[in-house]
């Protein structure tokens, strides 16, 4: 009768080789490289009738599948400050390849039509929107140098900078445009050309140990669904200046012959000047100082300066305001508005002009 006793079962360890090559592959944060062949054998030793023996199992092998993941992130944490009519304005992002293989990434620059509360209120669109990859790794957009429009052969765990470049329309009134960058995972392996978008292996398909399946593992991002092989981040352009318009009118109030009935601009006639200040936006203008030098052949009417919110113009220059004396001191200078006459020039001060409320200054002068 045979006395068979298994002394031990020894695993020979994992023999890891690259599919199609014989080099071992290190696993980074993204994990073991896709396509790596994992081999495993077992051995057994035993005795039969006092005689030692051993046996080896067959080799069990499988290929590591591709776990597709990536991260798109905005750089800087705030909107890019710009101005009306500016060209080649830059917002900056990074794209990180969290996939366990070298990947290309197709890049999509977009702009949003909806306001995003955590970013801002979108109220204008940029023009000539383009996307470029930082070719020299300096983190700064270099026109004519950074010309590639897709990410080529990005290694696992590597990060590259990407720029959205756009022009700002010269249209006053709005100040915030939200843009976004989407990176879509594509086939790598061929330098100098963009691979096709990756397609995930169907969830119901059983794993084939001889093939590299594709599993989308990306999470939810800004306006983007999970597990779709892409990632997205938002940024914005903010116009930091404003545009003021000043409209000056001269209205005859009376003349010494006809009084207030159809007055004419004859010597002795009183003319009311009105300076209406409106703000085309996008931002509020503050600390306004308006000056108006009295023209020749006119004499200033003392105490005629009024400053306040604008009326419809002409004789109705001021809707709601305060009368100012002719000096720059006194109780009248402690309210919101100020005004003075220095013998040649009328001066007025206003704390602010918003896009919604125009302001005005009026004074009178007599024709010499």
C-alpha positions as CSV (number, residue, x, y, z in Angstrom):
1,X,0.0,0.0,0.0
2,X,1.4,3.3,-0.9
3,X,1.8,5.9,1.9
4,X,1.5,9.2,0.1
5,X,2.1,12.3,2.2
6,X,2.2,15.9,0.9
7,X,5.0,17.7,2.7
8,X,4.3,21.1,1.3
9,X,2.8,23.1,-1.6
10,X,5.2,25.8,-2.7
11,X,4.3,28.7,-4.8
12,X,7.1,29.6,-7.2
13,X,6.1,33.3,-7.1
14,X,4.7,35.6,-9.8
15,X,6.7,35.8,-13.0
16,X,5.6,39.1,-14.5
17,X,6.6,39.9,-18.1
18,X,5.4,42.5,-20.5
19,X,3.1,41.1,-23.2
20,X,5.3,40.5,-26.2
21,X,8.5,41.4,-24.3
22,X,10.5,39.9,-21.4
23,X,11.1,42.9,-19.1
24,X,9.5,43.3,-15.7
25,X,7.2,46.3,-15.2
26,X,7.0,48.5,-12.1
27,X,3.5,49.4,-10.8
28,X,3.0,53.2,-10.0
29,X,0.0,54.9,-8.5
30,X,-2.0,53.9,-11.6
31,X,-1.2,50.2,-11.0
32,X,0.4,47.4,-13.0
33,X,0.8,48.3,-16.6
34,X,-2.0,47.1,-18.9
35,X,-1.0,44.2,-21.1
36,X,1.4,42.9,-18.5
37,X,1.3,39.0,-18.5
38,X,1.0,37.5,-15.0
39,X,2.3,33.9,-14.8
40,X,1.9,31.6,-11.9
41,X,2.9,28.0,-11.2
42,X,2.7,25.8,-8.2
43,X,4.9,22.8,-7.1
44,X,4.4,19.9,-4.7
45,X,6.8,17.6,-3.0
46,X,5.8,14.2,-1.6
47,X,7.1,10.8,-0.5
48,X,6.0,7.4,-1.7
49,X,7.3,4.4,0.2
50,X,10.1,6.5,1.6
51,X,11.0,7.9,-1.7
52,X,10.8,11.6,-2.3
53,X,9.1,13.0,-5.3
54,X,7.9,16.4,-6.7
55,X,5.6,17.7,-9.4
56,X,4.9,21.1,-11.0
57,X,1.5,22.5,-12.0
58,X,0.8,23.9,-15.3
59,X,1.4,27.7,-15.8
60,X,-1.6,29.9,-15.1
61,X,-1.5,33.1,-17.1
62,X,-3.6,36.3,-17.7
63,X,-3.1,39.7,-19.1
64,X,-3.6,42.8,-16.8
65,X,-6.6,44.8,-18.2
66,X,-6.6,48.5,-18.8
67,X,-8.2,50.6,-16.1
68,X,-8.9,54.0,-17.7
69,X,-8.9,57.0,-15.4
70,X,-7.9,60.6,-15.8
71,X,-8.1,63.9,-14.0
72,X,-8.7,67.4,-15.5
73,X,-8.1,70.3,-13.1
74,X,-8.2,74.1,-13.4
75,X,-5.0,75.9,-12.4
76,X,-5.0,79.0,-10.2
77,X,-8.4,78.7,-8.5
78,X,-9.8,82.0,-9.9
79,X,-11.0,83.5,-13.1
80,X,-8.6,84.9,-15.7
81,X,-8.8,88.7,-15.5
82,X,-9.1,90.3,-18.9
83,X,-10.5,93.4,-20.7
84,X,-12.8,94.3,-23.5
85,X,-11.4,93.5,-27.0
86,X,-8.4,91.5,-25.6
87,X,-7.0,88.7,-27.8
88,X,-5.3,85.4,-27.0
89,X,-6.4,85.3,-23.4
90,X,-5.4,82.2,-21.6
91,X,-7.0,79.9,-19.0
92,X,-4.9,77.0,-17.7
93,X,-5.6,73.4,-16.9
94,X,-3.7,70.2,-16.1
95,X,-4.5,66.7,-17.4
96,X,-3.2,63.7,-15.4
97,X,-3.2,60.2,-16.8
98,X,-4.3,57.9,-14.0
99,X,-4.6,55.0,-16.5
100,X,-2.3,52.0,-16.2
101,X,-0.9,52.5,-19.7
102,X,0.4,55.2,-22.1
103,X,-2.5,57.2,-23.5
104,X,-3.4,59.8,-26.0
105,X,-6.1,62.3,-25.0
106,X,-8.4,64.2,-27.3
107,X,-9.1,67.7,-26.0
108,X,-12.3,69.7,-26.3
109,X,-12.6,73.4,-25.4
110,X,-16.1,74.5,-24.7
111,X,-18.0,77.3,-23.2
112,X,-21.1,77.2,-21.0
113,X,-24.4,78.8,-21.5
114,X,-25.6,78.2,-17.9
115,X,-24.4,80.1,-14.9
116,X,-22.6,77.9,-12.3
117,X,-23.1,79.3,-8.8
118,X,-19.7,78.1,-7.5
119,X,-17.9,79.7,-10.5
120,X,-20.0,82.7,-11.5
121,X,-22.8,84.1,-13.6
122,X,-22.1,83.5,-17.3
123,X,-23.2,86.5,-19.4
124,X,-21.1,86.6,-22.5
125,X,-19.3,84.2,-24.9
126,X,-15.7,84.3,-25.9
127,X,-14.7,84.0,-29.6
128,X,-12.0,82.2,-31.5
129,X,-11.7,79.6,-28.7
130,X,-8.8,77.1,-29.1
131,X,-6.9,74.5,-27.1
132,X,-3.2,73.9,-27.0
133,X,-0.8,71.6,-25.1
134,X,2.2,73.0,-23.2
135,X,5.0,71.6,-25.4
136,X,8.0,72.8,-23.4
137,X,6.6,72.2,-19.9
138,X,7.1,75.7,-18.6
139,X,3.4,76.2,-17.6
140,X,3.1,79.3,-19.8
141,X,1.3,79.6,-23.1
142,X,3.9,80.4,-25.8
143,X,2.2,81.4,-29.1
144,X,3.8,79.7,-32.0
145,X,5.5,77.1,-29.8
146,X,2.6,75.5,-28.0
147,X,0.7,74.3,-31.2
148,X,-0.3,70.7,-30.5
149,X,-4.1,70.3,-30.0
150,X,-4.1,66.9,-28.4
151,X,-2.1,65.1,-25.7
152,X,0.3,62.5,-27.3
153,X,1.7,59.5,-25.5
154,X,1.2,60.5,-21.9
155,X,2.8,58.0,-19.5
156,X,0.9,56.6,-16.5
157,X,0.8,59.0,-13.5
158,X,2.2,61.8,-15.7
159,X,0.6,65.3,-15.9
160,X,0.7,67.9,-18.7
161,X,-0.5,71.5,-18.9
162,X,-3.2,72.5,-21.3
163,X,-4.3,76.0,-22.3
164,X,-7.7,77.3,-23.6
165,X,-6.9,80.5,-25.6
166,X,-9.7,82.8,-26.7
167,X,-10.6,86.4,-27.7
168,X,-12.8,88.7,-25.7
169,X,-15.5,90.6,-27.7
170,X,-15.5,94.4,-27.5
171,X,-19.1,94.6,-26.3
172,X,-19.6,96.6,-23.0
173,X,-22.1,95.5,-20.5
174,X,-21.1,91.9,-19.6
175,X,-18.2,90.6,-17.6
176,X,-18.1,86.8,-17.1
177,X,-17.7,83.9,-19.5
178,X,-17.4,80.3,-18.3
179,X,-15.4,77.8,-20.3
180,X,-14.5,74.2,-19.8
181,X,-11.9,71.7,-20.9
182,X,-12.7,68.0,-21.6
183,X,-10.1,65.3,-22.1
184,X,-11.2,62.1,-23.7
185,X,-9.0,59.0,-23.4
186,X,-7.7,57.7,-26.7
187,X,-5.5,54.9,-28.0
188,X,-1.8,55.4,-27.3
189,X,1.2,53.7,-28.8
190,X,1.8,55.7,-32.0
191,X,3.8,58.9,-31.4
192,X,2.8,61.9,-33.5
193,X,-0.8,61.0,-34.2
194,X,-4.0,61.0,-32.1
195,X,-5.4,57.6,-31.5
196,X,-9.1,56.7,-31.7
197,X,-11.3,57.2,-28.6
198,X,-11.2,54.2,-26.3
199,X,-14.3,52.0,-26.2
200,X,-15.0,50.2,-22.9
201,X,-15.4,46.4,-22.9
202,X,-19.1,45.6,-22.3
203,X,-19.9,45.2,-18.6
204,X,-21.5,41.8,-19.2
205,X,-18.6,40.4,-21.1
206,X,-16.6,37.7,-19.3
207,X,-12.9,38.5,-18.9
208,X,-10.7,36.8,-21.5
209,X,-7.3,36.2,-19.9
210,X,-5.6,36.3,-23.3
211,X,-6.9,39.8,-24.1
212,X,-6.6,43.3,-22.6
213,X,-10.1,44.5,-21.7
214,X,-10.9,48.2,-21.2
215,X,-12.6,49.3,-18.0
216,X,-13.6,52.9,-17.6
217,X,-13.0,53.9,-14.0
218,X,-13.2,57.7,-14.2
219,X,-15.4,59.5,-11.6
220,X,-17.9,62.3,-11.8
221,X,-16.4,65.6,-12.8
222,X,-17.7,69.1,-13.6
223,X,-20.8,68.6,-15.7
224,X,-19.6,65.1,-16.7
225,X,-20.8,61.6,-15.9
226,X,-18.7,58.8,-14.3
227,X,-17.2,55.9,-16.2
228,X,-17.3,57.4,-19.7
229,X,-13.6,57.6,-20.4
230,X,-13.4,61.4,-20.1
231,X,-13.0,64.1,-17.5
232,X,-13.8,67.8,-17.4
233,X,-13.0,71.0,-15.5
234,X,-14.3,74.6,-15.7
235,X,-12.7,78.0,-15.6
236,X,-13.7,81.5,-16.5
237,X,-12.8,84.9,-18.0
238,X,-13.7,88.0,-16.1
239,X,-13.6,91.5,-17.6
240,X,-12.2,93.7,-14.9
241,X,-12.6,97.1,-16.4
242,X,-15.7,99.2,-17.3
243,X,-16.8,101.7,-19.9
244,X,-18.2,105.1,-19.0
245,X,-20.0,107.4,-21.4
246,X,-20.5,111.1,-20.8
247,X,-23.1,113.0,-22.7
248,X,-23.1,116.8,-22.5
249,X,-26.1,118.9,-23.5
250,X,-26.8,122.7,-23.4
251,X,-30.4,123.8,-22.9
252,X,-31.7,127.4,-23.1
253,X,-33.6,128.2,-20.0
254,X,-34.5,131.8,-20.6
255,X,-33.5,135.0,-22.4
256,X,-33.9,138.7,-21.4
257,X,-36.4,139.4,-24.2
258,X,-38.7,136.4,-24.4
259,X,-38.2,135.0,-21.0
260,X,-38.9,131.2,-20.8
261,X,-41.1,131.1,-23.9
262,X,-39.0,129.8,-26.8
263,X,-35.8,131.5,-25.5
264,X,-32.9,132.3,-27.9
265,X,-29.2,132.2,-27.3
266,X,-28.8,136.0,-27.2
267,X,-26.6,137.9,-24.7
268,X,-28.0,137.6,-21.3
269,X,-29.7,134.2,-22.0
270,X,-29.3,131.5,-19.4
271,X,-28.0,128.1,-20.6
272,X,-28.2,125.0,-18.5
273,X,-25.4,122.5,-19.0
274,X,-26.1,118.9,-18.3
275,X,-23.4,116.2,-18.1
276,X,-25.0,112.7,-18.0
277,X,-22.6,109.9,-16.9
278,X,-23.7,106.3,-17.8
279,X,-21.8,103.1,-17.2
280,X,-21.9,100.5,-20.0
281,X,-20.3,97.9,-17.7
282,X,-19.4,95.5,-16.8
283,X,-18.3,96.8,-13.4
284,X,-19.2,99.6,-11.1
285,X,-17.0,102.8,-11.5
286,X,-16.1,104.4,-8.2
287,X,-14.6,107.8,-7.0
288,X,-15.6,109.8,-10.0
289,X,-14.4,113.4,-10.5
290,X,-15.9,115.3,-13.3
291,X,-14.5,118.6,-14.6
292,X,-16.0,121.1,-17.1
293,X,-14.1,124.3,-18.1
294,X,-16.5,127.1,-18.8
295,X,-16.3,128.1,-22.5
296,X,-15.4,131.7,-23.5
297,X,-18.2,134.2,-23.7
298,X,-20.0,132.6,-20.8
299,X,-20.4,133.6,-17.2
300,X,-21.1,131.1,-14.5
301,X,-24.3,131.5,-12.5
302,X,-23.3,131.3,-8.8
303,X,-24.8,128.4,-6.8
304,X,-26.2,126.6,-9.8
305,X,-24.3,123.3,-9.4
306,X,-26.6,120.2,-8.8
307,X,-25.3,116.6,-8.6
308,X,-27.3,113.4,-8.4
309,X,-29.0,110.6,-10.3
310,X,-29.7,111.4,-13.9
311,X,-33.1,112.5,-15.2
312,X,-34.1,112.4,-18.8
313,X,-31.8,115.2,-19.8
314,X,-32.2,118.8,-20.9
315,X,-34.1,120.9,-18.4
316,X,-34.7,117.7,-16.4
317,X,-31.1,116.8,-16.0
318,X,-31.3,115.7,-12.4
319,X,-33.8,113.2,-11.1
320,X,-32.7,113.2,-7.4
321,X,-29.7,115.1,-6.2
322,X,-28.3,117.8,-4.0
323,X,-27.5,121.5,-4.7
324,X,-23.8,122.4,-4.1
325,X,-22.3,125.8,-3.2
326,X,-19.3,127.0,-5.1
327,X,-16.6,126.1,-2.7
328,X,-15.1,122.7,-2.0
329,X,-15.7,122.8,1.8
330,X,-18.7,123.1,4.1
331,X,-21.7,121.0,5.1
332,X,-22.8,120.4,1.5
333,X,-19.6,118.4,0.9
334,X,-20.4,115.9,3.6
335,X,-23.2,114.2,1.6
336,X,-22.7,111.6,-1.2
337,X,-22.0,114.3,-3.8
338,X,-19.7,117.3,-4.1
339,X,-19.4,120.3,-6.3
340,X,-17.4,123.5,-6.7
341,X,-16.5,126.4,-9.0
342,X,-12.9,127.8,-9.0
343,X,-13.4,130.7,-11.4
344,X,-12.7,128.8,-14.6
345,X,-13.9,125.2,-14.0
346,X,-16.9,123.4,-12.6
347,X,-16.0,120.3,-10.6
348,X,-18.2,117.5,-9.3
349,X,-17.6,114.4,-7.2
350,X,-19.7,111.2,-7.2
351,X,-19.0,108.0,-5.1
352,X,-20.0,105.6,-7.9
353,X,-21.8,105.0,-11.1
354,X,-23.4,101.5,-11.6
355,X,-24.6,99.9,-14.8
356,X,-28.1,100.5,-13.7
357,X,-28.2,104.1,-12.4
358,X,-26.6,106.9,-14.5
359,X,-25.5,110.0,-12.7
360,X,-25.5,113.7,-13.8
361,X,-24.1,117.1,-13.0
362,X,-25.8,120.3,-14.0
363,X,-24.9,124.0,-13.8
364,X,-26.0,127.2,-15.5
365,X,-24.2,130.0,-17.3
366,X,-25.1,133.3,-18.9
367,X,-24.3,134.2,-22.5
368,X,-22.0,137.4,-22.4
